[in-house]
Amino acid sequence: MMRLLLRRLRRLSAASGRSFSGLPAAQVRRTFLDFFRDQHQHLLVPSAPVRPRGDPSLLFVNAGMNQFKPVLLGTVDPRSQMALWRRVANSQRCVRAGGKHNDLEDVGRDGTHHTFFEMLGSWSFGDYFKEEACRMAWSLLTEHYGIPADRLYVSYFGGDAGSGLSADRETRDIWLHLGVPASRVLPFGLKDNFWEMGDTGPCGPCTEIHYDHVGGRNAAALVNAGGAEVVEIWNLVFIQYNREADHSLRLLPQFSVDTGMGLERLVGVLQGKRSNYDTDLFTPLLDAIHQRSRVGPYGGRMGAAPDAQVDRAYRVVADHIRTLAVCIADGVHPGMSGSELVLRRILRRAVRFCAEVLQAPPGSLASLVPAVAQTLGDAYPELFREADRIADIINENEGHFLSSLQRGSRLIQRTCLRTGSGPFPAAVAWSLHRDLGFPLDLVDLMLEERGIQVDRQELDRLVSHDQKMRAEQQADSQPRLLLDVLSLAALQRAGVPHTDDGLKYRYHLENGRYVFPACRATVLALYDGRALVPEVGPGQRCGVILDRTCFYSEQGGQSHDRGYLMRDGLQEVLFSVEAVNRAGGYVVHQVTVPDHLRTGDQVELHLDQAHRLSCMVKHTATHVLNFALRSVLGRSVQQRGSHISADRLRFDFSVKGPLSSAQLQQVDRCIRDVISANQDVHTLEVPLRLAGAIQGLRTVDEVYPDPVRVVSLGVPVSELLDGGTDRETSVELCCGTHLLQTGSIQDLVIVSEKQQVKGISRIVAVTGQDAVQARDMGRALTQEVDSLSARLSGSAPFSLGSALQFSKEAGALSDAVDNTPVPQWQRRELQVRLRAALRSISTSIRKLEARQAAERAALLLRRRGQTELLVDAVETDSPSVLMKTVNQLSAAAPLSYVMLLAHQRHSGKVFCACQVPKDSPALAASDWAVAVCRHLGGNAGGSGLVAKGTGSSSDITEALRFAEDFALKKAGR
């Protein structure tokens, strides 16, 4: 009791004697991290990038726990450092825009919502639990940050009868014991105080700490009421259950704590600001925006206040530029799908507010990047390193959008004039979104400013239809059978050892052929997608866990192995392995069993050796490609992703712009040198700490096991560890399966290289016989282009027919060059030559057509003279010549109504072209052409002055008469 009293006195003394008002955001962050590291022995873990690591369920990292999901799910590699973590803390950069957590549309409307924010977090993985977590939180807030205890309220889970969950009285009693008055310890239900990772998986009750901005009152009724006066600042989640597929809850074998506190909101509290935008995380940005705008300074106005729209624009731009800078620095770029599409929408939203509301000139958004780096760079120094690239990408995308914005604004204006005060057509809104890349919330904003609303019911139908179509396209793919946290725990409780998959690396060369080891194994466990079972029957999908395997599980960008199992005593039946994945040290072979399979059964594993060898070729080739790119382009090249399958490899990397043909040839030569040298491929498992010190080591953003596998070309890993060589070589951390010598690649050809977004290029390459064939096709196409060029240079002048034939041939050749797998450097050179040839041919065609049209026009004028109405037939198989003849006749006789028909006797098709005098209200060219072509069973189009179309007839004499009669009637003659 005396100890509790002394602690309360110290808290009161700290709260009264220290004022943290105005504490800089950087110090707020540092105080949090120091508190958990120095006083409570937490390991400080760097923030993960906002691009999720191997988690397709997320568009962005949207919570501090995302990078720790393998620990919470039990899937963490037992050899990795993460598997050893018990207490950790960090400040995680998060993006909530798109997906389940989407704050995009709320940004700017108030002072607290953001698409990018920092989450201060602390975790316990099977270490301390509720009492320690609550004590730490209360101590940090009241003693170290100096927040008065009488401003704080806490909520806890009050139970839910429908779920069979009782109230979390343990947490309530902890808060009461810490001295929080009972009137400030408040129960809430599932919505507010029960946290779930997803539809299934770890979950548990949570307790939240709320802050009253006003103080001096009882504000209990305002907790979780959604107002701005009492806000949640810290959420402490106690992960103790697993949500099953049938919605039931089961206790987890290990309890964990996951806490999260938004830095922006905490800084607002400590700096005495109701709006996060009034803190030093945003004020430098708002000042920078004002310097570039043509409106008044930021005033903090909300809602319907005068000029509130301008202040809303300030907030939107300040928020969005932070998101853009952080995402681009982390390798997410504006694009056309997934997180890239969301970022594209954020950028376009920011550009629109900059241009239309803040009246800032083009380029203003990108010019804010240094201000973002100044406010966040102490925590995320990559913002300084990447500032120029971030600005370039923003500027390029802004330029594209501004032209679309102008077209979209005109379309909205025209549509509003047509529809008046009625609802805006959903089809037009959807077209703006689909075709011009307008976010739907941006369309809503632009209509809201005009006092108009979109036809929401119809728009929702269009969106729903689009989502349904996308879902149907993905419906064919079967979900993987992944071990859940309880099944992993059951395996560990049963003493099932981790799978020994060392055989996947134990192959050797024998007389120039790769020999893979035989493998016999015992079935240790079977997983039916819900739980471990002792037996599975025919037709059932299951995960098979063996004591050992020679199969490679999908990881590191490399596809899993293929093959089959054979059960002892049932040698004639093959158990095809559909997928191989790993979780928590166990390798799971996904099988649809053709016959019974039981734990304890003995099986033989048969590897699809051709498939494995193809993957080995592609993976070693990827390392060679990475080395060649860095050799040619410099060490600034960073791998941004890769995918290795049996048929081809894909490699993404950072580079300022597309590679030139010369650079591609240099890379090609470097690759061929490494392959022809037949370098030995060396591998060695070494402690992660030692591996990190290897000179020239290349890594990607992954969590590596410890010890880690090092793959080196040409130089033994032991030499690299000793620093006994200064030779430039490829050396990477890699768990993939590789060749033993680079010569087995045979050849590697880059068949495609293009920028996915500015700053990130994607290479697609082929190897072996596919590469040889690509080079053969490249030579063959080069010969065809050479032949075309020779014939073009030796046959001028030529007839219109031959020119059109040349154009057709060059077009077909251009399509072949574009779509045939050939070396990309060769494709680029051939495309340049063909574009030049097509330009030359097009010029010749235009000249020949003009000459032919002049001859036909002169002939008609001699025969018919300058009559007021000229309707006649012309011999030509070119619609262009026909139109040019009409133009020349009209130029010679500007007051004449001219229509010409060209009958293609071999096909019966009729070309029609016409032109009328400029001041001809009685007869529009489009009406004339439409009438005649419909008479011929076809159609036409054009303007009031010039029109053309097609039809068909065996004899055009009657059509010519119809054309004359129609013109005379319209002209009133």
Helices and strands as residue ranges (DSSP letters): H 2-17, H 25-34, I 35-39, H 40-40, E 43-44, G 66-68, H 69-73, G 81-84, E 87-95, G 104-106, E 116-125, H 130-139, I 140-144, G 149-151, E 152-157, G 161-163, H 169-177, G 182-184, E 185-188, H 190-193, E 194-196, E 201-212, G 220-222, E 230-243, E 249-262, H 263-270, G 276-278, H 283-292, H 308-329, H 338-352, I 353-357, G 366-368, H 369-376, H 382-385, H 387-419, H 426-436, H 440-448, H 456-474, H 485-493, G 502-505, E 508-510, E 513-515, E 519-527, E 532-533, E 535-536, E 541-546, E 563-567, E 570-583, E 586-592, E 597-598, E 602-607, H 609-633, E 639-644, E 649-654, H 661-676, E 681-686, H 688-691, E 708-713, H 717-722, E 731-733, G 742-745, E 748-757, E 760-767, H 768-794, H 800-819, H 824-864, E 869-873, H 879-892, E 897-904, E 909-915, H 925-935, E 939-942, E 946-952, H 957-971
